Amino acid sequence: MTHLVEIPGKGLGLVAAKDFKAGDKIIEESVTLFCPRQVTSTKQAIQLLQQFKRLHTVDKIKVRKLFCLGKNTVFRIFSTNSFSINSKYCGLFIKTSRINHSCIPNACYNCNGSFDKQVTAIRSIVKGQEISISYIDKFWQERAVREQEL
């Protein structure tokens, strides 16, 4: 249970609509758009556009409203918001894409190769608190190295 709200200095983000304990499932969702990693960006763009055209109108609007670096195209939105699924595929998950980054996150997402994504609390989150994840998986590196990667 989450709400999408304006987070000062960050834009839109998700906040908890109820209290979560460490280990609680926050979000579970299926991939909205996906593409293979090992093809050209042109082929990726074509595949993504074909999938996008098949989406329900509501989902098309949700995808179009996601933050985008550069020109607002389906390919750019995907590139800005996608997650690794496994070594062969990456995918866009609408709800999970709304979660902002933190170097000290209170949630994490699975990387088990499934086309379903689950976000889980890694510590207590109180109702109204922003839900955050780390966009990188190298917690053991120095802060400067993590910031450079971001």
C-alpha positions in Angstrom: 0.0 0.0 0.0 1.6 3.2 -1.2 0.7 6.7 -2.4 2.4 8.7 -5.1 3.2 12.2 -3.8 5.4 15.2 -4.5 8.7 14.7 -2.5 10.4 18.1 -1.8 13.5 18.3 -3.9 12.9 15.0 -5.6 9.8 15.2 -7.7 7.2 12.4 -7.4 7.9 9.5 -5.2 6.1 6.7 -3.2 5.2 7.0 0.5 3.9 4.3 2.7 0.1 4.2 3.1 0.5 2.0 6.2 3.3 0.9 8.5 5.7 -1.8 7.2 8.1 -4.0 9.2 11.4 -5.3 7.9 10.6 -8.2 5.5 7.1 -7.0 4.6 6.2 -6.9 0.9 5.5 -3.4 -0.2 4.9 -3.8 -3.9 4.5 -6.8 -6.2 4.0 -6.1 -9.9 4.6 -7.6 -13.4 6.8 -6.1 -16.0 5.1 -3.4 -18.2 7.7 -3.2 -21.0 10.9 -5.3 -21.5 13.6 -5.9 -24.0 16.7 -8.0 -24.5 20.0 -6.4 -23.7 22.1 -7.9 -26.5 20.4 -6.1 -29.4 21.0 -2.7 -31.0 19.2 0.3 -29.5 17.2 0.6 -32.7 15.9 -2.9 -32.3 15.2 -2.2 -28.6 13.3 0.9 -29.5 11.1 -0.9 -32.1 10.3 -3.7 -29.6 9.5 -1.3 -26.9 7.2 0.8 -29.1 5.4 -2.3 -30.3 4.8 -3.4 -26.7 3.8 0.2 -25.7 1.1 0.3 -28.4 -0.5 -2.9 -27.0 -0.8 -1.4 -23.5 -4.1 -0.3 -22.0 -4.6 3.5 -22.3 -4.2 3.9 -18.5 -0.8 2.2 -18.5 0.3 4.2 -21.5 -0.5 7.4 -19.5 1.4 6.1 -16.5 4.4 5.2 -18.6 4.4 8.7 -20.3 4.3 10.4 -16.9 7.5 8.7 -15.7 10.6 10.9 -15.4 12.8 10.9 -18.5 16.3 12.1 -19.2 16.3 13.8 -22.6 13.6 13.8 -25.2 10.4 12.2 -23.9 10.2 9.0 -26.0 9.2 5.5 -25.0 12.8 4.4 -25.5 14.1 7.3 -23.3 11.5 6.7 -20.6 12.5 3.0 -20.6 16.2 3.8 -20.5 15.7 6.1 -17.5 13.4 3.9 -15.5 14.2 0.3 -16.4 15.6 -2.4 -14.0 17.7 -5.4 -14.7 15.7 -8.6 -14.9 18.5 -10.9 -15.6 21.6 -11.0 -17.8 19.5 -11.1 -21.0 16.6 -8.7 -20.2 15.8 -5.4 -18.6 12.3 -4.2 -17.8 10.1 -1.3 -16.8 7.9 -1.7 -13.7 5.6 1.3 -13.4 5.2 1.4 -9.6 8.8 0.4 -8.7 10.0 3.1 -11.1 8.4 5.7 -8.9 10.6 4.8 -5.9 13.4 7.4 -5.4 17.0 6.5 -4.7 18.7 6.7 -1.3 22.2 5.7 -0.2 20.5 4.6 3.0 17.3 2.9 1.6 14.5 1.5 3.6 13.5 -1.0 0.9 15.0 -3.3 -1.7 13.8 -5.0 -4.9 14.4 -8.6 -6.0 16.9 -9.5 -8.7 15.9 -13.1 -9.1 15.5 -13.0 -12.9 11.7 -13.0 -12.8 9.5 -10.8 -14.9 7.7 -9.9 -11.7 9.3 -7.4 -9.3 8.8 -7.4 -5.6 9.8 -4.5 -3.3 10.4 -5.4 0.3 11.0 -3.3 3.4 14.5 -3.8 4.8 13.7 -1.8 8.0 10.6 -0.4 9.6 8.8 2.2 7.5 6.0 4.3 9.1 2.9 5.5 7.4 3.6 8.6 5.4 7.4 7.9 5.2 9.0 7.9 1.7 9.9 4.5 0.4 13.4 4.5 -1.0 15.7 1.9 -2.8 19.3 2.0 -3.9 19.7 2.3 -7.7 23.1 0.7 -7.4 24.0 -2.6 -5.7 27.5 -1.8 -4.5 26.9 -0.8 -0.9 30.4 -2.0 0.1 32.1 0.6 -2.1 33.1 4.0 -0.7 30.5 6.7 -0.9 32.4 8.7 -3.6 32.5 5.7 -5.9 28.8 5.1 -5.4 28.0 8.8 -6.1 30.2 8.7 -9.3 28.3 5.6 -10.5 24.9 7.4 -9.9 
